[in-house]
Amino acid sequence: MSASGSFTPYLMRIERVTDETPDVKTLRLVFQDDAQGREFTFRTGQFGEYSVFGEGECTFCIASPPTRQGYIECTFRKAGRVTTALAGLEVGETIGFRGPYGNVFPIDQWQGKNLLFIAGGIALPPMRSVIWNVLDLRDRYEEITIVYGARTVADLVYKRELEEWAGRPDVRLVTTVDPGGETPDWKGEIGFVPAVLGKLAPAVASRDAVAVVCGPPVMIKFTFPVLSRLGFPPEAVFTTLENRMKCGMGKCGRCNVGKHFVCKDGPVFTFAQLQEMPQEY
């Protein structure tokens, strides 16, 4: 049985395949062994290793929330050999899953606070789990704001869920695309995420607010100063570095940043923690 200390994967059956963009898919996975499925637990922010037998394995977050049991989901972009093989699988086929690994977003400590989620492109999947987790426990949190951007309208993932969030009276959703990425019927913002965030100046920055940032390194680099200007202290800003990981168990060394192994000490870090790490993340 797979566990945090085991290399043996669970056997998972693909129950649903969703095309998010031309090169991004979401897989819904169920346990072939019902008993394992009933026993399996995880917390938002954790990740797993997804394997295509004969091709290898790749590391993704668990994109579904722990509040929704009976399945897990992963979202990935077709980029290399393993993700290309994964993208070619169909409903009913079997893959392997190892996990859960890593630390978590401390959502219990966020109760009673305003929450600001900021994501760019394919980096919305690591945030999707925590967004749905807090929305499924909506009465525990105050204002929830989501700022999400992509290069073009076609590159926005979870389009149906974006519509659902936009329609909720208890969520403020702001979507944006890079200049030139809009379509004639686009009604969202046009601009890079940090600039749009600065223009919006959401009135949530205080000791009772938390920000979660996930995106390409350049987006994160320019978003942190904006959050600082808005009044977010470094210890109230969270991100995930899961894109650095490979084996998930601290054995391969690929995720080493200074004295830290992202897969064991993370992938969730505060900006305060990142400021103490070598700037190679």
C-alpha positions in Angstrom: 0.0 0.0 0.0 1.3 3.4 -0.9 2.1 5.8 2.0 4.4 8.7 2.6 7.3 6.2 3.2 6.6 3.8 0.5 7.6 3.5 -3.2 4.6 1.2 -4.0 1.8 3.1 -5.8 -1.9 2.7 -5.4 -3.6 1.5 -8.6 -6.0 4.2 -9.8 -8.7 3.9 -12.5 -9.4 7.0 -14.7 -13.0 7.8 -14.1 -13.2 11.1 -16.0 -11.0 13.1 -18.5 -11.6 16.8 -18.8 -9.9 18.9 -21.5 -9.2 22.3 -19.9 -7.2 23.8 -22.8 -5.7 22.2 -25.9 -2.7 21.0 -23.9 -4.0 20.8 -20.3 -6.2 18.0 -19.0 -7.8 17.1 -15.6 -8.0 13.4 -14.6 -10.5 12.2 -12.0 -9.0 9.0 -10.4 -10.7 6.4 -8.2 -9.0 3.6 -6.2 -9.2 0.2 -7.8 -9.2 -1.2 -4.2 -12.4 0.2 -2.5 -10.9 -0.4 0.9 -7.8 1.7 0.1 -10.1 4.4 -1.2 -12.1 4.5 2.1 -8.9 4.6 4.1 -7.1 7.3 2.0 -6.9 10.8 3.4 -4.9 13.9 2.6 -4.9 17.6 3.3 -5.0 20.6 1.0 -1.6 21.5 -0.4 -0.2 18.0 -0.5 1.0 16.4 -3.7 1.5 12.9 -5.3 3.4 11.0 -7.9 1.4 9.9 -10.9 2.9 7.1 -12.9 2.2 5.7 -16.4 3.6 2.2 -16.3 6.5 1.8 -18.7 7.0 5.5 -19.1 7.7 6.9 -15.6 6.1 9.2 -13.1 5.5 12.9 -12.6 4.8 15.2 -9.7 1.5 17.2 -9.4 -0.5 18.6 -6.6 -3.8 16.9 -5.7 -6.1 19.4 -7.3 -9.3 18.3 -5.7 -10.2 19.2 -2.1 -10.2 16.7 0.8 -13.8 17.8 1.5 -14.9 15.8 -1.6 -14.2 12.2 -1.0 -14.2 9.1 -3.1 -11.8 10.4 -5.8 -8.8 12.6 -6.3 -8.0 14.8 -9.3 -4.9 16.1 -11.0 -4.4 18.7 -13.7 -1.4 18.8 -15.9 0.0 20.2 -19.1 1.3 17.9 -21.8 5.0 18.8 -21.9 7.3 15.8 -21.7 7.3 12.0 -22.2 5.4 11.1 -19.1 2.8 13.8 -19.3 2.3 13.1 -23.0 1.7 9.4 -22.2 -0.7 10.5 -19.4 -2.6 12.7 -21.7 -3.1 9.8 -24.1 -4.9 7.6 -21.6 -8.6 7.2 -21.6 -11.4 6.6 -19.2 -11.1 3.1 -17.6 -7.4 2.8 -17.9 -5.1 2.4 -14.9 -2.3 4.6 -13.6 -0.2 4.5 -10.4 -0.4 7.1 -7.6 2.0 7.5 -4.7 1.2 9.9 -1.8 0.2 12.0 -0.2 3.4 13.9 0.4 4.4 17.3 1.7 3.1 19.8 4.1 -0.2 21.7 3.9 -1.9 25.0 3.7 -2.9 25.8 7.3 -6.5 26.6 6.6 -7.6 25.9 10.2 -5.4 28.9 11.2 -7.1 31.0 8.6 -10.6 30.8 10.1 -12.2 34.2 10.6 -9.8 35.8 8.1 -10.1 37.4 4.7 -8.5 35.3 2.0 -6.9 36.5 -1.3 -6.0 33.9 -3.9 -3.7 34.9 -6.8 -2.9 32.5 -9.6 -1.4 32.6 -13.1 -1.9 30.1 -15.9 -1.4 26.4 -15.2 -0.7 27.4 -11.6 -4.4 27.5 -10.7 -4.6 23.7 -10.1 -2.4 23.8 -6.9 -4.7 26.5 -5.6 -8.0 24.8 -6.7 -7.8 22.4 -3.9 -7.5 25.0 -1.2 -10.1 27.3 -2.9 -12.7 24.5 -3.0 -11.7 23.4 0.5 -12.5 26.8 2.0 -15.6 27.3 -0.2 -16.9 23.9 1.1 -16.4 25.3 4.6 -17.5 28.8 3.6 -19.0 29.9 6.9 -15.6 29.7 8.6 -14.0 32.5 6.5 -14.7 36.1 5.8 -14.2 37.8 2.3 -12.8 35.5 -0.4 -11.2 37.2 -3.5 -9.7 35.2 -6.4 -7.4 37.0 -9.0 -6.5 34.7 -11.9 -4.8 35.4 -15.1 -3.5 33.6 -18.2 -1.6 34.5 -21.4 -4.8 34.2 -23.5 -8.5 33.5 -22.9 -7.9 30.0 -24.4 -5.2 29.4 -21.7 -7.6 29.9 -18.8 -8.2 26.5 -17.0 -11.3 25.4 -15.1 -13.5 27.6 -17.3 -16.7 26.1 -15.9 -15.6 26.6 -12.4 -14.6 30.1 -13.1 -18.2 30.7 -14.2 -19.4 29.1 -11.0 -17.2 31.2 -8.8 -18.1 34.4 -10.7 -21.8 33.6 -10.0 -21.4 33.2 -6.3 -22.4 36.2 -4.1 -19.8 35.2 -1.5 -16.8 35.2 -3.8 -15.1 38.1 -5.7 -13.5 36.7 -8.9 -11.3 38.9 -11.1 -9.9 37.3 -14.3 -7.3 38.8 -16.6 -5.4 38.0 -19.7 -2.1 39.4 -21.1 -2.4 42.3 -23.5 -3.2 40.8 -26.9 -4.7 37.7 -25.4 -8.2 38.9 -25.2 -11.1 37.9 -27.6 -13.8 40.3 -28.9 -16.3 39.1 -26.3 -13.8 39.2 -23.3 -15.3 41.0 -20.3 -12.5 40.5 -17.9 -9.4 42.6 -17.2 -6.5 43.0 -19.6 -3.0 43.1 -18.0 -0.5 41.1 -16.1 -1.6 39.7 -12.8 0.7 41.9 -10.5 -0.5 45.1 -12.3 -4.2 44.1 -12.1 -3.8 43.2 -8.4 -2.2 46.6 -7.7 -4.9 48.4 -9.6 -7.7 46.5 -7.7 -6.0 47.2 -4.4 -8.3 44.7 -2.6 -9.3 46.0 0.8 -8.4 42.7 2.5 -4.9 43.5 3.7 -4.7 43.5 7.5 -3.6 41.2 10.3 -6.8 39.3 9.6 -6.0 38.6 5.9 -4.0 35.9 4.2 -2.8 35.8 0.6 -2.0 32.6 -1.4 0.1 33.1 -4.6 0.9 30.5 -7.2 2.2 31.1 -10.7 5.2 31.3 -12.9 8.4 32.5 -11.1 8.3 35.9 -12.8 4.7 36.4 -11.7 5.5 35.5 -8.2 8.6 37.8 -8.2 6.5 40.8 -9.1 3.4 39.9 -7.0 5.2 39.8 -3.7 6.1 43.5 -3.7 2.5 44.4 -4.6 1.3 42.4 -1.6 3.8 44.1 0.6 2.6 47.5 -0.6 -1.0 46.4 0.1 0.0 45.7 3.7 0.4 41.9 3.8 3.2 40.9 6.1 5.6 38.2 4.7 4.3 35.5 7.2 0.7 36.0 5.8 1.7 35.3 2.2 1.8 31.6 1.1 3.0 29.9 -2.0 3.9 26.4 -3.2 7.1 25.3 -5.0 5.9 21.9 -6.2 7.3 22.5 -9.7 10.8 21.8 -8.3 10.0 18.3 -7.2 10.7 14.9 -8.7 10.9 11.8 -6.4 8.7 13.3 -3.7 10.7 11.7 -0.9 13.9 13.8 -0.7 16.1 11.1 -2.3 16.9 12.6 -5.7 18.0 16.0 -4.5 16.4 17.8 -7.4 14.2 19.9 -5.1 17.1 21.0 -2.8 17.1 24.8 -2.1 19.8 25.7 0.4 19.2 23.5 3.4 15.6 22.6 2.4 14.2 19.8 0.4 11.0 21.2 -1.1 9.2 17.8 -1.1 9.9 17.2 2.6 9.9 20.7 4.1 7.3 22.0 1.6 5.9 22.4 -0.9 4.0 25.1 1.0 6.1 28.0 2.2 5.4 31.5 3.5 7.1 34.5 1.9 8.9 35.0 5.2 10.4 31.5 4.8 11.4 32.2 1.2 13.2 35.3 2.1 15.6 33.2 4.2 16.3 30.8 1.3 18.7 31.1 -1.6 17.1 33.0 -4.4 17.1 30.0 -6.7 13.5 28.9 -6.2 
